[in-house]
Amino acid sequence: MILAGAAALGAYEAGVLEHVVTAVARDLGRARVLDVVSGTSAGAINATALAAFADDPAAGVARLCATWSGLRLGRVLRPSGIEVLSMIAGLTAPPSRLQRALRLRRARGGLLDPRPIIDLLTASIPVDRLTANLRAGHLRGVAISATHVATGRATVFYQTAERELAWAPDASMTPVETRLGIAHAMASAAIPLLFPPVDIAGDLYCDGGLRQMVPLSPSLHLGAHRLLVINPLGVTPDRAQEQARREASTSPLYLAGKALNALFVDRLDVDLARLEQLSGVLRAGTRRFGAGFETDINDELARDGGAPLRAVTAMRIDPSHDLGQLAADYAASPAFARRERGLVGRLLRWLGEQGQTRAGDVLSYLMFDGEFAAELIRLGRADARARHAELCAFLA
């Protein structure tokens, strides 16, 4: 299971997961249908929850959906004076006493206070069960992608049931075997400038979506040969939307949304096409040269120090509706006005008034609101239900 990032849109993934671990699992006749979980950003939070409840996925996803649905915008998007002051100090030459005070407070710079989210995740996800589930064989491996601040390299924190896993660093990522916890999920979800980076073993890490928005590669390294990908950003605009976006292309809000998309949107289509091409070569070679073709190829690759190849199949689930449009409609609704009356709520209502084309992308990332999350969960559940037969065949 590969869970992409997209900030508040992670609630959509929870809806898809709910259908997979209940209806699909029921029709397949087994409680557990997933054995490798990989996530980035908000997907890392969902992946951690899924792994912590691998012995009872239905109960875990029910709690995950309840957590998303219980969000209150004012509690999640809470400005942090200390973190903002730290950002300003990084651009100026503040007095040494202030610098020492900021270091003592462990301020790293960001607009928002991460503590409410940390408290929420700590209360909702029994992360210690993750290790127990791996040991019991309920799960094969978990991978959380983050970005190493000092070098900008993709880093994959992973935990596996195998005692030894041959996974060497390469030009694209650095794997780090560790005991996963809330800190790793928070690091993966720490959107630059919005949330401060997270200190793990003396190094700072931030949003994994900067380098690896849809983490296909970690799942392959953990032994997966079928990939079920949930990507909340997978909607393709129609012609009317494309024309509206051309007309709004000079709007600062529109450009801010495009900047966020540039950070978050991964080359998923290209990666999946390459996987399919490679798998096609292996299948064609087996037909032409016999059942030993794949083994012979991998033996030759091993002589040159290369990693083994294997055929991989993938299925992706994308939203059937534009989530930016849903966010803009919700921000402009009376229900949201009644629910959120604070400064952050007023700001998002103003963004909603700018319309979906200009501000929908920005809004969809920031709408950490329980009622909006419930809408996304319902949509994810419906999209998965519409492909129920295909999911059953894929996971059978």
C-alpha positions in Angstrom: 0.0 0.0 0.0 1.5 3.3 -1.1 0.1 6.4 0.4 1.1 9.7 -1.2 1.3 13.0 0.6 -1.0 16.0 0.2 -1.4 17.6 3.7 -5.1 17.8 4.6 -6.1 15.7 1.6 -4.7 12.7 3.4 -8.3 12.1 4.7 -9.2 10.9 1.2 -6.7 8.0 1.6 -8.4 7.0 4.9 -11.7 6.6 3.0 -10.1 4.3 0.4 -8.4 2.3 3.1 -11.6 1.8 5.0 -13.2 0.1 2.0 -10.1 -2.0 1.3 -9.7 -3.3 4.9 -13.4 -4.0 5.3 -15.4 -4.8 2.2 -12.5 -6.0 0.1 -11.0 -8.0 2.9 -14.4 -9.5 3.7 -14.9 -10.7 0.1 -11.4 -12.1 -0.1 -12.1 -14.0 3.1 -9.2 -12.7 5.2 -8.7 -9.8 7.6 -5.3 -8.7 6.3 -4.8 -7.9 2.7 -1.6 -5.7 2.9 1.9 -6.7 4.1 4.0 -3.7 3.0 3.1 -0.1 3.8 4.9 3.0 2.5 3.9 6.6 3.0 5.0 10.3 2.6 3.8 13.4 4.4 0.1 13.0 5.4 0.4 9.5 3.8 3.2 8.8 6.4 0.7 9.5 9.2 -1.8 7.2 7.6 0.8 4.5 7.0 2.0 4.6 10.7 -1.6 4.2 11.9 -2.2 1.3 9.5 1.0 -0.4 10.6 0.2 0.1 14.3 -3.1 -1.7 13.8 -1.9 -4.3 11.3 -3.3 -7.1 13.6 -6.8 -5.5 13.3 -6.8 -3.2 10.2 -10.5 -2.5 10.3 -10.4 -1.2 13.9 -7.2 0.8 13.0 -8.7 2.5 9.9 -11.9 3.2 11.9 -9.9 5.1 14.5 -7.9 6.8 11.7 -11.2 8.0 10.1 -12.5 9.2 13.4 -9.2 11.1 14.0 -9.5 12.9 10.7 -13.2 13.6 11.2 -12.5 15.1 14.6 -10.0 17.7 13.5 -10.6 21.3 14.4 -8.9 23.8 12.2 -8.0 26.2 15.0 -6.3 23.5 16.9 -4.2 22.1 14.0 -3.3 25.4 12.3 -2.2 27.2 15.4 0.4 30.0 14.9 3.5 29.7 17.0 5.1 32.9 18.1 8.3 31.2 19.1 8.7 29.4 15.8 7.9 32.6 13.8 10.5 34.5 16.0 13.0 31.8 15.2 12.4 32.2 11.4 12.9 36.0 11.8 16.0 35.4 13.8 17.4 33.3 11.0 17.1 36.2 8.6 18.7 38.8 11.0 21.4 39.1 13.6 19.5 38.9 16.9 21.1 39.4 20.3 23.0 36.4 21.6 20.7 36.1 24.6 17.7 35.7 22.2 19.6 33.1 20.2 20.4 31.1 23.3 16.8 31.3 24.4 15.5 30.0 21.1 18.0 27.1 21.2 16.8 26.2 24.7 13.2 26.2 23.4 14.3 24.0 20.5 12.8 26.4 18.0 13.6 25.6 14.4 11.4 28.0 12.4 7.8 27.6 11.1 4.6 29.5 11.1 2.6 26.8 13.0 2.9 25.0 16.3 3.4 21.2 15.7 2.5 20.2 19.3 -1.3 19.9 18.8 -0.7 17.4 16.0 2.0 15.5 18.0 -0.4 15.2 20.9 -3.3 14.1 18.7 -1.2 11.4 17.0 0.3 10.2 20.3 -3.2 9.7 21.6 -4.6 8.1 18.5 -1.8 5.8 17.2 -0.3 3.1 19.6 3.0 3.2 17.7 4.6 0.6 20.0 2.3 -2.0 18.4 4.0 -1.5 15.1 7.1 -3.5 16.2 4.9 -6.2 17.8 3.0 -6.5 14.5 6.2 -6.9 12.5 7.4 -9.6 14.9 4.1 -11.4 14.8 4.1 -11.5 11.0 1.1 -9.3 10.6 3.2 -7.0 8.5 6.4 -7.4 6.4 7.7 -3.8 6.4 6.9 -0.1 6.8 8.7 2.8 5.1 8.4 6.5 5.9 9.9 9.0 3.4 11.4 12.4 4.6 13.8 15.0 3.3 17.2 15.5 5.0 17.4 19.3 5.5 21.2 19.7 5.4 21.7 17.8 2.1 18.2 17.9 0.5 18.4 14.1 0.0 15.5 11.8 0.2 15.7 9.7 3.3 13.6 6.6 3.9 13.1 5.5 7.5 12.1 1.8 7.5 11.4 -1.1 9.8 11.1 -4.6 8.6 10.3 -8.1 9.9 13.5 -9.4 8.2 16.7 -9.5 10.3 18.8 -8.3 7.4 17.7 -6.4 4.4 20.2 -5.6 1.6 19.3 -2.0 1.0 22.3 0.2 0.2 22.2 4.0 -0.3 22.1 5.2 -3.9 22.0 8.5 -5.7 18.2 8.9 -5.2 17.8 8.1 -1.5 19.4 7.1 1.8 17.7 4.2 3.6 17.8 4.3 7.4 16.7 1.2 9.4 15.2 2.2 12.7 12.4 1.7 15.1 9.6 3.9 13.7 7.7 6.4 15.9 5.6 9.5 15.8 8.7 11.6 15.2 9.3 10.0 11.8 5.7 10.6 10.7 5.9 14.2 11.9 9.2 14.7 10.0 7.7 13.3 6.8 4.7 15.7 7.2 6.6 18.8 8.2 5.8 21.1 5.3 8.6 23.7 5.0 7.8 27.2 6.4 4.5 25.9 7.8 5.8 23.4 10.3 9.3 23.4 11.8 11.7 20.5 10.7 12.0 17.6 13.1 15.2 16.5 14.9 15.9 12.8 14.5 19.2 11.5 16.0 20.8 15.0 15.7 19.7 15.7 12.1 16.8 17.8 10.9 14.2 16.4 8.5 11.2 17.9 6.7 8.4 16.9 4.3 9.1 13.8 2.3 7.0 15.1 -0.5 9.8 17.4 -1.6 11.7 14.5 -3.0 9.4 11.5 -3.0 5.7 12.3 -3.1 4.5 8.9 -4.1 7.0 6.4 -2.6 7.1 3.5 -5.0 10.7 2.6 -4.6 10.7 2.0 -0.8 7.9 -0.6 -1.2 9.9 -2.4 -3.9 12.9 -2.5 -1.6 10.8 -4.0 1.1 9.8 -6.8 -1.3 6.4 -5.8 -2.7 5.6 -7.0 -6.2 2.1 -5.5 -6.4 1.6 -1.9 -5.7 -1.7 -0.3 -4.7 -1.2 3.5 -5.0 -3.6 6.1 -3.5 -2.8 9.6 -4.9 -5.2 12.4 -3.8 -3.6 14.7 -6.3 -4.4 12.5 -9.3 -7.3 14.5 -10.8 -6.8 15.7 -14.4 -8.6 19.1 -15.2 -11.1 19.2 -18.0 -11.1 21.7 -20.8 -13.2 24.3 -19.0 -10.9 24.1 -15.9 -7.8 24.4 -18.1 -9.2 27.6 -19.6 -10.1 29.1 -16.2 -6.6 28.3 -15.0 -5.1 30.1 -18.0 -7.1 33.2 -17.1 -6.1 33.1 -13.5 -2.4 32.4 -14.2 -1.3 35.8 -13.0 -3.1 35.6 -9.6 -0.6 35.3 -6.7 -3.0 32.8 -5.0 -3.1 30.7 -8.1 0.7 30.8 -8.4 1.0 29.9 -4.7 -1.1 26.8 -5.4 1.0 25.9 -8.3 4.1 26.2 -6.2 2.6 23.8 -3.7 1.8 21.4 -6.5 5.3 21.7 -7.7 6.5 20.5 -4.3 3.9 17.8 -3.9 3.2 16.3 -7.4 5.4 13.4 -8.1 6.3 11.9 -11.5 4.0 9.1 -10.8 2.9 8.5 -14.4 6.5 8.2 -15.5 7.5 5.9 -12.7 4.5 3.6 -13.2 5.2 3.5 -17.0 8.8 2.5 -16.3 7.7 -0.3 -14.0 5.3 -1.6 -16.5 7.9 -1.5 -19.3 10.4 -3.4 -17.2 7.8 -5.9 -16.1 6.8 -6.3 -19.8 10.4 -7.1 -20.7 10.7 -9.8 -18.0 7.4 -11.4 -19.0 8.4 -11.3 -22.7 11.8 -12.8 -21.9 10.2 -15.6 -19.9 7.8 -16.4 -22.9 10.7 -16.4 -25.3 13.5 -18.0 -23.3 11.7 -20.1 -20.7 11.0 -20.0 -17.0 14.7 -19.5 -16.1 15.0 -16.1 -17.9 14.4 -13.9 -14.8 16.8 -16.0 -12.7 19.5 -15.9 -15.4 19.1 -12.1 -15.8 19.4 -11.5 -12.1 22.4 -13.7 -11.8 24.2 -11.6 -14.4 23.1 -8.4 -12.7 24.5 -9.7 -9.4 27.9 -10.3 -11.0 28.0 -6.5 -11.8 26.7 -5.6 -8.3 23.2 -4.7 -9.6 20.0 -5.2 -7.8 17.7 -8.0 -8.9 14.7 -7.3 -11.1 11.2 -8.7 -10.8 7.9 -8.2 -12.5 5.7 -5.7 -10.7 2.0 -4.8 -11.2 0.4 -1.6 -10.0 -3.1 -0.3 -9.5 -3.8 3.4 -8.6 -6.8 5.1 -7.2 -7.3 8.8 -7.9 -10.1 11.1 -6.7 -13.2 11.2 -9.0 -13.7 14.9 -8.2 -11.5 17.9 -8.0 -10.5 18.2 -4.3 -9.6 21.9 -4.8 -13.2 22.6 -5.9 -14.5 20.7 -2.9 -12.3 22.7 -0.6 -13.3 26.0 -2.1 -17.0 25.1 -1.9 -16.6 24.0 1.7 -14.7 27.2 2.8 -17.5 29.3 1.4 -20.3 27.3 3.0 -22.4 28.5 6.0 -21.4 25.3 7.9 -17.7 26.3 7.8 -18.6 29.8 8.9 -20.4 28.5 11.9 -17.7 26.0 12.8 -14.7 28.2 12.5 -14.9 31.8 13.7 -11.2 32.4 14.5 -8.5 34.2 12.6 -7.5 31.1 10.6 -11.1 30.3 9.8 -11.6 33.9 8.5 -8.5 33.6 6.4 -9.7 30.4 4.7 -13.1 31.8 4.2 -11.5 34.7 2.4 -9.6 32.2 0.2 -12.8 30.4 -0.5 -14.3 33.6 -1.8 -11.6 33.8 -4.4 -13.0 30.8 -6.1 -11.7 27.3 -6.9 -9.4 28.3 -9.8 -7.5 31.0 -7.9 -7.4 29.4 -4.4 -8.6 25.9 -4.5 -5.2 24.2 -4.5 -4.0 26.3 -1.5 -7.2 25.6 0.4 -7.2 21.9 -0.2 -3.8 21.6 1.4 -4.7 23.7 4.5 -8.3 22.6 5.2 -7.5 20.5 8.3 -11.2 20.6 9.3 -13.1 17.5 10.5 -16.3 18.1 8.4 -14.2 18.6 5.3 -12.1 15.5 6.1 -15.4 13.6 6.5 -16.3 14.7 2.9 -13.0 13.4 1.6 -13.4 10.1 3.5 -16.8 9.6 1.9 -15.4 10.3 -1.5 -12.5 8.0 -1.0 -14.8 5.2 0.2 -17.1 5.8 -2.9 -14.2 5.8 -5.3 -12.9 2.5 -3.9 -16.4 1.0 -3.9 -16.7 1.9 -7.6 -13.7 -0.2 -8.3 -14.5 -3.0 -5.8 -14.3 -5.9 -8.3 -10.9 -4.6 -9.6 -9.5 -4.3 -6.1 -10.6 -7.8 -5.2 -9.0 -9.2 -8.3 -5.8 -7.2 -7.7 -5.4 -8.2 -4.0 -6.7 -11.8 -4.3 
